[in-house]
């Protein structure tokens, strides 16, 4: 049996101590702001992308923290698959 899914997108602009990845498949994070983002211990600079290639449905949560400089824009896009 084949699984069906949808492409979903979110924009993250605030810090999260436990951002839920529950239900996501292969999330990709794109930092389109001017602020560096600490994503589960990885520094993602402006313009960088971080992809997770796991062909399974995620269930955990991760911390997402933008640098403290309030003059910089916070725009972290996340695209992922969602099984329906």
N, C-alpha and C positions, 0 to 999 in steps of 0.2 A: 504494500500500500504506500502510495506517495503522500508526503506531507504537503500541505498547502500553507502559504504564509503571506504576509504583507510586509512591505517596506515601511518602516516607521522612522520619524525624525523628531528630535527634541532639541531645544536650545537651553543651555545651562548658563546662567549669569550670576549665580550665587554659590557660596561655599556650601558643601554638604559633608557632614561627618560620616554619613552612611548612605550614599546614593544607591538606590536599588537597581540592580541589573536583572531582577527576576523576570523571566519570560523572554529575555533578549537572546538572539542568536547572532554571532559574529558582529558585535558592536564595533563601530569605527568612530573615533573622536577626532575632530578637526578644530584646532585652535585658530579662530579667525579674529580674535581680539588682539590687543596690544599688551595684555598681561600674560606673564608666564603662568602655567597651571601645573600644580602638583597633582598628578592623577595616580592614586594608589602607589605612591613612592617614586613615580617617574615624572621628571620635569619635561613638560611639553611647551616648547617655545612658540611664540606667535608664528603662524604659518605652518607649523608641524602637524602631522597626523599620527595617531596611534591606533592600530587595528588589532583586534583579537580574533584569531581564526580557530575557533572551536566549533565543530559541527554538532553542538548540543545546546540545549536550552540552559542558560545560566540561572542561578538561584541566589547568588550572594549580593552583597553590597560593598561599595568601595568609598574611600574618602576622596573628595575633590576639593582642592584649596587653591584659590587664586592668590597671586602675590598681593601684598597689602597696599600697594600704591594705588590710591583711589583715582588718580588722574588717568589711569590706563583703562581701556575698555575690556570688559569681561564677556567674551562670546565664545562658548565652547559648544560646537554642534556635535550631536551624536546621531548616527544612522545605524539601524539594526534591523534584523529580521524578527518577525513575530509569527509564531505558528498559530494557525487558526483551525 
